[in-house]
Amino acid sequence: MKAMTPSDTLAAVVGAAPLPRTEVTKKVWDYIKKLDLQDPVNRRMINADDKLKAVFGGKAQVSMFEMTKLISDHLK
């Protein structure tokens, strides 16, 4: 899979090195799990901290499915 360069905003979460899209998603999930950002009631929802809020366009909470689309917008 082709390596993509994350935007500066996304690089704050996954690092600045070019990565395949699958690896970017994996690193975002690692970050979410490490900081326990999944909603405890509805596990499909992600509660954003300040770094993820910037990636998510200012949204405080997004679904898993919306998250992948929003991450794609930060890859070149």
PyMOL commands that place a pseudoatom at each C-alpha (Angstrom):
pseudoatom trace, name=CA, resn=MET, resi=1, chain=A, elem=C, hetatm=0, pos=[0.000, 0.000, 0.000]
pseudoatom trace, name=CA, resn=LYS, resi=2, chain=A, elem=C, hetatm=0, pos=[1.227, 3.501, -0.867]
pseudoatom trace, name=CA, resn=ALA, resi=3, chain=A, elem=C, hetatm=0, pos=[2.660, 5.594, 1.975]
pseudoatom trace, name=CA, resn=MET, resi=4, chain=A, elem=C, hetatm=0, pos=[0.751, 8.813, 2.598]
pseudoatom trace, name=CA, resn=THR, resi=5, chain=A, elem=C, hetatm=0, pos=[2.067, 11.918, 4.379]
pseudoatom trace, name=CA, resn=PRO, resi=6, chain=A, elem=C, hetatm=0, pos=[-0.064, 13.042, 7.337]
pseudoatom trace, name=CA, resn=SER, resi=7, chain=A, elem=C, hetatm=0, pos=[-0.943, 16.722, 7.754]
pseudoatom trace, name=CA, resn=ASP, resi=8, chain=A, elem=C, hetatm=0, pos=[0.710, 18.595, 10.642]
pseudoatom trace, name=CA, resn=THR, resi=9, chain=A, elem=C, hetatm=0, pos=[-2.526, 18.222, 12.616]
pseudoatom trace, name=CA, resn=LEU, resi=10, chain=A, elem=C, hetatm=0, pos=[-2.645, 14.444, 12.166]
pseudoatom trace, name=CA, resn=ALA, resi=11, chain=A, elem=C, hetatm=0, pos=[1.128, 14.158, 12.678]
pseudoatom trace, name=CA, resn=ALA, resi=12, chain=A, elem=C, hetatm=0, pos=[0.595, 15.304, 16.282]
pseudoatom trace, name=CA, resn=VAL, resi=13, chain=A, elem=C, hetatm=0, pos=[-1.194, 11.969, 16.826]
pseudoatom trace, name=CA, resn=VAL, resi=14, chain=A, elem=C, hetatm=0, pos=[0.576, 9.492, 14.495]
pseudoatom trace, name=CA, resn=GLY, resi=15, chain=A, elem=C, hetatm=0, pos=[3.955, 11.101, 13.795]
pseudoatom trace, name=CA, resn=ALA, resi=16, chain=A, elem=C, hetatm=0, pos=[5.176, 12.902, 10.679]
pseudoatom trace, name=CA, resn=ALA, resi=17, chain=A, elem=C, hetatm=0, pos=[6.630, 9.924, 8.779]
pseudoatom trace, name=CA, resn=PRO, resi=18, chain=A, elem=C, hetatm=0, pos=[4.783, 8.802, 5.624]
pseudoatom trace, name=CA, resn=LEU, resi=19, chain=A, elem=C, hetatm=0, pos=[2.668, 5.712, 6.382]
pseudoatom trace, name=CA, resn=PRO, resi=20, chain=A, elem=C, hetatm=0, pos=[0.171, 3.522, 4.529]
pseudoatom trace, name=CA, resn=ARG, resi=21, chain=A, elem=C, hetatm=0, pos=[-3.453, 4.447, 5.284]
pseudoatom trace, name=CA, resn=THR, resi=22, chain=A, elem=C, hetatm=0, pos=[-3.924, 1.185, 7.213]
pseudoatom trace, name=CA, resn=GLU, resi=23, chain=A, elem=C, hetatm=0, pos=[-1.008, 1.981, 9.525]
pseudoatom trace, name=CA, resn=VAL, resi=24, chain=A, elem=C, hetatm=0, pos=[-2.312, 5.524, 10.122]
pseudoatom trace, name=CA, resn=THR, resi=25, chain=A, elem=C, hetatm=0, pos=[-5.693, 4.102, 11.180]
pseudoatom trace, name=CA, resn=LYS, resi=26, chain=A, elem=C, hetatm=0, pos=[-3.961, 1.571, 13.448]
pseudoatom trace, name=CA, resn=LYS, resi=27, chain=A, elem=C, hetatm=0, pos=[-1.898, 4.307, 15.133]
pseudoatom trace, name=CA, resn=VAL, resi=28, chain=A, elem=C, hetatm=0, pos=[-4.980, 6.475, 15.684]
pseudoatom trace, name=CA, resn=TRP, resi=29, chain=A, elem=C, hetatm=0, pos=[-6.730, 3.492, 17.309]
pseudoatom trace, name=CA, resn=ASP, resi=30, chain=A, elem=C, hetatm=0, pos=[-3.675, 2.860, 19.506]
pseudoatom trace, name=CA, resn=TYR, resi=31, chain=A, elem=C, hetatm=0, pos=[-3.845, 6.515, 20.590]
pseudoatom trace, name=CA, resn=ILE, resi=32, chain=A, elem=C, hetatm=0, pos=[-7.601, 6.275, 21.296]
pseudoatom trace, name=CA, resn=LYS, resi=33, chain=A, elem=C, hetatm=0, pos=[-7.174, 3.103, 23.356]
pseudoatom trace, name=CA, resn=LYS, resi=34, chain=A, elem=C, hetatm=0, pos=[-4.138, 4.426, 25.252]
pseudoatom trace, name=CA, resn=LEU, resi=35, chain=A, elem=C, hetatm=0, pos=[-6.082, 7.521, 26.364]
pseudoatom trace, name=CA, resn=ASP, resi=36, chain=A, elem=C, hetatm=0, pos=[-9.400, 5.634, 26.782]
pseudoatom trace, name=CA, resn=LEU, resi=37, chain=A, elem=C, hetatm=0, pos=[-11.283, 7.924, 24.378]
pseudoatom trace, name=CA, resn=GLN, resi=38, chain=A, elem=C, hetatm=0, pos=[-13.993, 5.459, 23.324]
pseudoatom trace, name=CA, resn=ASP, resi=39, chain=A, elem=C, hetatm=0, pos=[-17.385, 6.405, 24.725]
pseudoatom trace, name=CA, resn=PRO, resi=40, chain=A, elem=C, hetatm=0, pos=[-18.101, 3.961, 27.611]
pseudoatom trace, name=CA, resn=VAL, resi=41, chain=A, elem=C, hetatm=0, pos=[-21.828, 3.708, 26.752]
pseudoatom trace, name=CA, resn=ASN, resi=42, chain=A, elem=C, hetatm=0, pos=[-21.657, 3.603, 22.940]
pseudoatom trace, name=CA, resn=ARG, resi=43, chain=A, elem=C, hetatm=0, pos=[-18.302, 2.041, 22.009]
pseudoatom trace, name=CA, resn=ARG, resi=44, chain=A, elem=C, hetatm=0, pos=[-18.749, 3.077, 18.349]
pseudoatom trace, name=CA, resn=MET, resi=45, chain=A, elem=C, hetatm=0, pos=[-18.295, 6.728, 19.318]
pseudoatom trace, name=CA, resn=ILE, resi=46, chain=A, elem=C, hetatm=0, pos=[-14.923, 8.398, 19.872]
pseudoatom trace, name=CA, resn=ASN, resi=47, chain=A, elem=C, hetatm=0, pos=[-14.625, 11.275, 22.354]
pseudoatom trace, name=CA, resn=ALA, resi=48, chain=A, elem=C, hetatm=0, pos=[-11.947, 13.640, 21.042]
pseudoatom trace, name=CA, resn=ASP, resi=49, chain=A, elem=C, hetatm=0, pos=[-9.198, 15.184, 23.140]
pseudoatom trace, name=CA, resn=ASP, resi=50, chain=A, elem=C, hetatm=0, pos=[-7.600, 18.436, 21.923]
pseudoatom trace, name=CA, resn=LYS, resi=51, chain=A, elem=C, hetatm=0, pos=[-5.335, 16.740, 19.344]
pseudoatom trace, name=CA, resn=LEU, resi=52, chain=A, elem=C, hetatm=0, pos=[-8.132, 14.617, 17.873]
pseudoatom trace, name=CA, resn=LYS, resi=53, chain=A, elem=C, hetatm=0, pos=[-10.590, 17.507, 17.935]
pseudoatom trace, name=CA, resn=ALA, resi=54, chain=A, elem=C, hetatm=0, pos=[-8.268, 19.324, 15.511]
pseudoatom trace, name=CA, resn=VAL, resi=55, chain=A, elem=C, hetatm=0, pos=[-8.222, 16.248, 13.246]
pseudoatom trace, name=CA, resn=PHE, resi=56, chain=A, elem=C, hetatm=0, pos=[-12.019, 15.872, 13.512]
pseudoatom trace, name=CA, resn=GLY, resi=57, chain=A, elem=C, hetatm=0, pos=[-12.699, 19.445, 12.392]
pseudoatom trace, name=CA, resn=GLY, resi=58, chain=A, elem=C, hetatm=0, pos=[-13.556, 20.693, 15.881]
pseudoatom trace, name=CA, resn=LYS, resi=59, chain=A, elem=C, hetatm=0, pos=[-16.093, 17.960, 16.656]
pseudoatom trace, name=CA, resn=ALA, resi=60, chain=A, elem=C, hetatm=0, pos=[-16.049, 16.688, 20.249]
pseudoatom trace, name=CA, resn=GLN, resi=61, chain=A, elem=C, hetatm=0, pos=[-17.406, 13.249, 19.305]
pseudoatom trace, name=CA, resn=VAL, resi=62, chain=A, elem=C, hetatm=0, pos=[-17.481, 11.244, 16.064]
pseudoatom trace, name=CA, resn=SER, resi=63, chain=A, elem=C, hetatm=0, pos=[-18.445, 7.706, 15.073]
pseudoatom trace, name=CA, resn=MET, resi=64, chain=A, elem=C, hetatm=0, pos=[-15.794, 5.157, 14.048]
pseudoatom trace, name=CA, resn=PHE, resi=65, chain=A, elem=C, hetatm=0, pos=[-17.009, 5.350, 10.460]
pseudoatom trace, name=CA, resn=GLU, resi=66, chain=A, elem=C, hetatm=0, pos=[-16.910, 9.150, 10.326]
pseudoatom trace, name=CA, resn=MET, resi=67, chain=A, elem=C, hetatm=0, pos=[-13.445, 9.063, 11.908]
pseudoatom trace, name=CA, resn=THR, resi=68, chain=A, elem=C, hetatm=0, pos=[-11.903, 7.159, 8.971]
pseudoatom trace, name=CA, resn=LYS, resi=69, chain=A, elem=C, hetatm=0, pos=[-13.300, 9.715, 6.502]
pseudoatom trace, name=CA, resn=LEU, resi=70, chain=A, elem=C, hetatm=0, pos=[-12.018, 12.636, 8.574]
pseudoatom trace, name=CA, resn=ILE, resi=71, chain=A, elem=C, hetatm=0, pos=[-8.564, 11.040, 8.822]
pseudoatom trace, name=CA, resn=SER, resi=72, chain=A, elem=C, hetatm=0, pos=[-8.455, 10.603, 5.033]
pseudoatom trace, name=CA, resn=ASP, resi=73, chain=A, elem=C, hetatm=0, pos=[-8.848, 14.360, 4.654]
pseudoatom trace, name=CA, resn=HIS, resi=74, chain=A, elem=C, hetatm=0, pos=[-5.512, 14.763, 6.488]
pseudoatom trace, name=CA, resn=LEU, resi=75, chain=A, elem=C, hetatm=0, pos=[-3.488, 12.445, 4.209]
pseudoatom trace, name=CA, resn=LYS, resi=76, chain=A, elem=C, hetatm=0, pos=[-1.663, 13.563, 1.056]
for i in range(1, 76): cmd.bond("trace and resi %d" % i, "trace and resi %d" % (i + 1))
show_as sticks, trace
zoom trace
